[in-house]
């Protein structure tokens, strides 16, 4: 289930990023990149045992797998929020000094 949760979140993030790509001040590309990376990692984690063991269960539909998917999505969102706060696209935390061009001319 964690593969489904992460892949769905990555697809939604990519669609939103693509619609807002001209003004991506909230760094949705970064969130999408993290989610696609995690999705690929989980896919490989599921595919290798499936191939080597000759079949079996590819998608885990258990409560633990669902909780793990939600936790992984939450961690990705927290990392994205920290990076976004440090980047501060609206200049709320780190006030940017605006220079007056008339004062700088001599």
Residue frames as qw, qx, qy, qz and C-alpha x, y, z in Angstrom:
[[0.000, 0.884, 0.467, 0.000, 0.00, 0.00, 0.00],
 [0.333, -0.733, 0.080, 0.587, 2.91, 2.35, 0.61],
 [0.355, 0.000, 0.592, 0.724, 3.84, 2.11, -3.08],
 [0.076, 0.676, 0.648, 0.343, 0.32, 3.18, -4.02],
 [0.249, -0.887, -0.278, 0.273, 0.25, 6.07, -1.53],
 [0.379, -0.564, 0.274, 0.681, 3.63, 7.47, -2.55],
 [0.307, 0.161, 0.663, 0.663, 2.99, 7.04, -6.28],
 [0.011, 0.786, 0.592, 0.180, -0.41, 8.72, -6.04],
 [0.288, -0.859, -0.098, 0.412, 1.07, 11.63, -4.06],
 [0.404, -0.324, 0.456, 0.723, 3.91, 11.95, -6.59],
 [0.236, 0.427, 0.690, 0.535, 1.48, 11.98, -9.53],
 [0.096, -0.891, -0.442, 0.012, -0.73, 14.63, -7.90],
 [0.376, -0.734, 0.100, 0.557, 2.28, 16.77, -6.98],
 [0.396, -0.060, 0.572, 0.715, 3.62, 16.53, -10.52],
 [0.139, 0.652, 0.641, 0.381, 0.28, 17.57, -12.00],
 [0.212, -0.925, -0.252, 0.191, 0.01, 20.57, -9.67],
 [0.446, -0.535, 0.294, 0.654, 3.63, 21.54, -10.31],
 [0.375, 0.200, 0.631, 0.649, 3.13, 21.33, -14.07],
 [0.045, 0.812, 0.529, 0.242, 0.09, 23.59, -13.94],
 [0.262, -0.959, -0.031, 0.106, 2.03, 26.14, -11.87],
 [0.833, -0.009, 0.107, 0.543, 5.49, 25.66, -13.44],
 [0.323, 0.726, 0.073, 0.603, 5.81, 29.28, -14.55],
 [0.200, -0.693, 0.311, -0.619, 5.74, 30.52, -10.96],
 [0.838, -0.200, -0.503, 0.072, 7.03, 27.65, -8.81],
 [0.025, -0.678, 0.415, -0.606, 7.88, 29.71, -5.74],
 [0.753, -0.429, 0.309, -0.392, 6.69, 26.93, -3.42],
 [0.019, 0.521, -0.850, -0.079, 9.21, 24.47, -4.84],
 [0.879, 0.076, 0.257, -0.395, 6.73, 21.79, -5.86],
 [0.701, 0.522, -0.485, -0.028, 9.42, 20.39, -8.14],
 [0.052, 0.476, -0.786, 0.392, 11.40, 19.48, -5.02],
 [0.638, -0.079, 0.558, -0.525, 8.46, 17.74, -3.37],
 [0.872, 0.373, -0.064, -0.309, 7.70, 15.86, -6.59],
 [0.487, 0.571, -0.650, 0.116, 11.32, 14.81, -6.92],
 [0.223, -0.346, 0.791, -0.451, 11.37, 13.44, -3.38],
 [0.756, 0.097, 0.420, -0.493, 8.09, 11.57, -3.87],
 [0.818, 0.474, -0.264, -0.191, 9.12, 10.09, -7.23],
 [0.258, 0.545, -0.762, 0.235, 12.46, 9.03, -5.73],
 [0.432, -0.189, 0.735, -0.488, 10.69, 7.34, -2.83],
 [0.838, 0.278, 0.152, -0.444, 8.21, 5.69, -5.21],
 [0.670, 0.534, -0.514, -0.048, 11.01, 4.28, -7.35],
 [0.001, -0.445, 0.814, -0.373, 12.82, 3.05, -4.24],
 [0.621, -0.020, 0.593, -0.512, 9.69, 1.30, -2.97],
 [0.830, 0.416, -0.129, -0.349, 8.96, -0.16, -6.42],
 [0.482, 0.508, -0.705, 0.108, 12.43, -1.71, -6.53],
 [0.246, -0.298, 0.773, -0.502, 11.98, -2.89, -2.95],
 [0.765, 0.156, 0.401, -0.479, 8.80, -4.71, -4.02],
 [0.750, 0.535, -0.271, -0.278, 9.98, -5.88, -7.46],
 [0.222, 0.549, -0.800, 0.097, 13.23, -7.63, -6.49],
 [0.366, -0.119, 0.856, -0.345, 11.67, -10.08, -4.00],
 [0.743, 0.385, 0.243, -0.490, 8.70, -10.59, -6.35],
 [0.641, 0.596, -0.444, -0.192, 11.04, -11.60, -9.18],
 [0.140, 0.480, -0.844, 0.196, 13.50, -13.61, -7.09],
 [0.386, -0.044, 0.810, -0.440, 10.85, -15.51, -5.15],
 [0.011, -0.132, -0.886, -0.445, 8.80, -16.31, -8.25],
 [0.321, -0.535, -0.532, -0.572, 5.66, -14.32, -7.63],
 [0.324, -0.378, -0.661, 0.562, 3.64, -13.78, -4.55],
 [0.051, -0.883, -0.441, 0.150, 2.12, -10.62, -3.21],
 [0.458, 0.373, 0.085, 0.802, 3.34, -7.44, -4.95],
 [0.199, -0.568, 0.015, -0.799, 1.04, -4.93, -3.25],
 [0.254, -0.168, -0.806, 0.507, 0.79, -5.19, 0.52],
 [0.355, -0.533, -0.316, -0.700, -2.75, -4.39, 1.60],
 [0.572, -0.395, -0.628, 0.350, -2.21, -4.44, 5.35],
 [0.279, -0.940, -0.198, -0.007, -2.71, -1.86, 8.05],
 [0.618, -0.546, 0.197, 0.531, 1.04, -1.72, 8.69],
 [0.495, 0.206, 0.461, 0.708, 1.74, -1.01, 5.01],
 [0.023, 0.834, 0.399, 0.380, -0.86, 1.76, 4.98],
 [0.458, -0.866, -0.045, 0.198, 0.59, 3.34, 8.11],
 [0.640, -0.270, 0.326, 0.642, 4.09, 3.08, 6.64],
 [0.356, 0.516, 0.463, 0.627, 2.91, 4.85, 3.47],
 [0.180, -0.926, -0.264, -0.200, 1.32, 7.65, 5.48],
 [0.599, -0.697, 0.101, 0.382, 4.45, 8.02, 7.64],
 [0.594, 0.003, 0.394, 0.701, 6.72, 8.16, 4.57],
 [0.167, 0.717, 0.418, 0.532, 4.46, 10.77, 2.96],
 [0.381, -0.910, -0.162, 0.022, 4.46, 12.78, 6.18],
 [0.647, -0.464, 0.215, 0.566, 8.25, 12.72, 6.38],
 [0.458, 0.317, 0.434, 0.708, 8.52, 13.89, 2.76],
 [0.055, -0.859, -0.351, -0.369, 6.11, 16.75, 3.49],
 [0.538, -0.802, -0.032, 0.257, 8.08, 17.74, 6.60],
 [0.619, -0.182, 0.317, 0.695, 11.37, 17.80, 4.69],
 [0.271, 0.567, 0.455, 0.631, 9.71, 19.87, 1.94],
 [0.262, -0.916, -0.275, -0.129, 8.30, 22.31, 4.52],
 [0.611, -0.623, 0.096, 0.479, 11.72, 22.75, 6.16],
 [0.509, 0.079, 0.412, 0.752, 13.37, 23.44, 2.81],
 [0.072, 0.737, 0.464, 0.486, 10.55, 25.81, 1.90],
 [0.405, -0.891, -0.169, 0.117, 10.90, 27.70, 5.18],
 [0.600, -0.435, 0.238, 0.628, 14.66, 28.00, 4.71],
 [0.376, 0.326, 0.494, 0.713, 14.16, 29.20, 1.14],
 [0.005, -0.614, -0.417, 0.670, 11.47, 31.67, 2.34],
 [0.336, 0.374, 0.581, 0.640, 9.95, 32.54, -1.07],
 [0.076, -0.861, -0.413, -0.288, 7.71, 35.31, 0.32],
 [0.315, 0.445, -0.318, 0.775, 10.42, 36.88, 2.48],
 [0.587, -0.690, -0.236, -0.350, 8.44, 36.48, 5.69],
 [0.829, -0.475, -0.109, 0.275, 11.16, 35.08, 7.94],
 [0.568, -0.229, 0.169, 0.772, 14.14, 36.76, 6.41],
 [0.231, 0.900, 0.222, -0.297, 13.21, 40.32, 5.55],
 [0.665, 0.281, 0.282, 0.632, 14.89, 41.30, 2.33],
 [0.165, -0.621, -0.052, 0.765, 16.33, 44.77, 2.21],
 [0.499, 0.732, 0.411, 0.215, 14.92, 46.82, -0.61],
 [0.432, -0.270, 0.115, 0.853, 17.40, 49.25, -2.05],
 [0.276, 0.875, 0.273, -0.291, 16.23, 52.60, -3.25],
 [0.713, 0.349, 0.246, 0.556, 17.93, 53.40, -6.55],
 [0.110, 0.906, 0.052, 0.405, 17.81, 57.15, -5.95],
 [0.555, -0.803, 0.216, -0.008, 19.78, 56.81, -2.71],
 [0.849, -0.176, 0.332, 0.370, 22.52, 54.67, -4.22],
 [0.569, 0.643, 0.167, 0.485, 23.33, 57.14, -7.01],
 [0.477, -0.558, -0.090, 0.674, 26.03, 59.71, -6.25]]
